[in-house]
Every structure is written in C-alpha cells, then in structure tokens.
C-alpha cells in the first residue's frame, strides 16, 4: 500500500475545504452572491457587478477546490483561491477594532497563506 505524502494530503484536504465553501455559496444563490460580491470595500454599489463578483468567487472556490482535489493545474487554482481569500480579507480587516476582533477576522489571510504554500509546493522550474 502506497502512503499518501503530506503535500498530496494538504492539497486534497484544502481542495475539499474550498470546494465546500463554493457549494455553500452555490446553495445561497443570487441573493447571497449579491451580498458576497458587495463585501470588499472598493466594490461599487451596483447589483449586477456584485452578483457577478459573487458568482466569480463561487466558481473559483468550486472549480479551484475540485482542481486541487484531482491535482489539475494546482498552481493556477491555488493562486486564484489566494486572490479570492485576499479580497475576503480586505472586507474582514475592515471589521477589526481591537486585538480580539483581529483574531476573529484574519482567517481569510491564513487561508491565503496556506493556498500560496500549496502553489509554491507545485511550482516547477522549466528546463530542469
């Protein structure tokens, strides 16, 4: 029996986690997508734009998570998820008022760092 490496375990586990985030957003539908796309402080108050950004975040989480699970374009998928998590962090950071609220609102940044590490683990130098 071949043992799974730590890198593969991390990729698959975090792929499942992100895929489930996307499923939750998909179930939420257009009403949820509008609030999701309106989260970052720099998004204009326009419902179509907000729904579009919410759908984009949902698709990145669903398809990116699925890609990580099966090992397809891991680096690109991880970096797309990093972008979504950094945008989510920009919203959550606006809720920080003190140390306690800082600790409750840094989870998107923490996830961004994990997905960036996964991208680095799958970085291949050309010609070697």
C-alpha positions in Angstrom: 0.0 0.0 0.0 1.4 3.4 -1.0 1.3 6.0 1.6 0.0 9.5 0.7 2.6 12.3 1.0 2.0 15.3 3.2 1.8 17.5 0.1 -0.9 15.4 -1.5 -2.8 15.2 1.7 -2.7 19.0 2.2 -3.7 19.6 -1.4 -6.7 17.3 -1.3 -7.8 18.4 2.2 -7.7 22.0 1.3 -9.3 21.3 -2.0 -12.3 19.7 -0.2 -12.4 22.6 2.2 -12.6 25.2 -0.6 -15.0 23.1 -2.7 -17.4 23.0 0.3 -17.1 26.8 0.6 -18.1 27.0 -3.0 -21.0 24.6 -2.5 -22.3 26.7 0.3 -22.2 29.8 -1.9 -23.9 28.0 -4.7 -26.7 26.9 -2.5 -27.1 30.5 -1.3 -28.0 31.6 -4.8 -28.3 35.1 -6.3 -29.3 36.8 -3.1 -26.2 35.5 -1.4 -24.0 36.2 -4.4 -25.0 39.9 -4.3 -24.0 40.3 -0.7 -20.8 38.3 -1.3 -19.8 40.4 -4.3 -20.5 43.6 -2.3 -18.2 42.7 0.6 -14.9 44.3 -0.5 -14.9 48.0 0.5 -13.8 49.0 -3.1 -16.8 47.4 -5.0 -19.3 50.0 -6.3 -22.9 49.6 -5.1 -24.2 48.1 -8.3 -26.2 44.8 -8.0 -25.2 43.3 -11.4 -21.5 43.9 -10.6 -21.9 42.5 -7.1 -23.7 39.4 -8.3 -21.1 38.9 -11.0 -18.3 39.1 -8.5 -20.2 36.7 -6.2 -20.6 34.2 -9.0 -16.9 34.6 -9.8 -15.8 33.9 -6.2 -18.2 30.9 -6.1 -16.8 29.4 -9.3 -13.2 29.9 -8.2 -14.0 28.2 -4.9 -15.9 25.3 -6.6 -13.7 24.7 -9.6 -10.4 25.6 -7.8 -11.3 23.2 -5.0 -12.2 20.5 -7.4 -8.9 21.1 -9.4 -6.9 20.7 -6.1 -8.7 17.5 -5.3 -7.9 15.9 -8.6 -4.5 17.5 -9.0 -5.3 19.5 -12.1 -3.5 22.9 -12.6 -2.8 23.0 -8.9 -0.6 26.1 -9.0 -3.0 28.2 -11.0 -6.0 27.0 -9.0 -4.2 27.8 -5.7 -3.3 31.3 -6.9 -6.9 32.0 -7.9 -8.1 31.0 -4.5 -5.4 33.2 -2.9 -6.8 36.2 -4.8 -10.3 35.4 -3.5 -9.1 35.0 0.1 -7.1 38.3 0.0 -10.3 40.1 -1.3 -12.2 38.4 1.5 -9.6 39.5 4.0 -9.9 43.1 2.8 -13.5 43.0 3.9 -12.9 41.2 7.2 -10.0 43.6 8.0 -12.4 46.5 8.0 -14.2 44.8 11.0 -11.0 44.9 13.1 -11.4 47.2 16.1 -9.1 45.6 18.7 -6.9 42.6 19.2 -9.9 40.3 19.9 -11.6 41.3 16.6 -8.3 40.9 14.8 -8.1 37.3 15.9 -11.7 36.6 14.6 -11.1 38.3 11.2 -7.8 37.0 10.0 -9.0 33.6 8.8 -9.1 34.6 5.1 -5.5 35.8 5.3 -4.5 32.5 7.0 -6.2 30.5 4.2 -4.5 32.7 1.6 -1.1 31.8 3.1 -1.9 28.0 3.1 -3.1 28.1 -0.6 0.0 30.2 -1.5 2.2 27.5 0.1 0.4 24.8 -1.9 1.1 26.9 -5.1 4.8 27.1 -4.1 4.9 23.3 -3.5 3.7 22.8 -7.1 6.0 25.3 -8.7 8.1 23.6 -11.4 11.1 25.2 -12.9 11.2 25.0 -16.7 14.2 23.2 -18.2 15.0 21.2 -15.2 
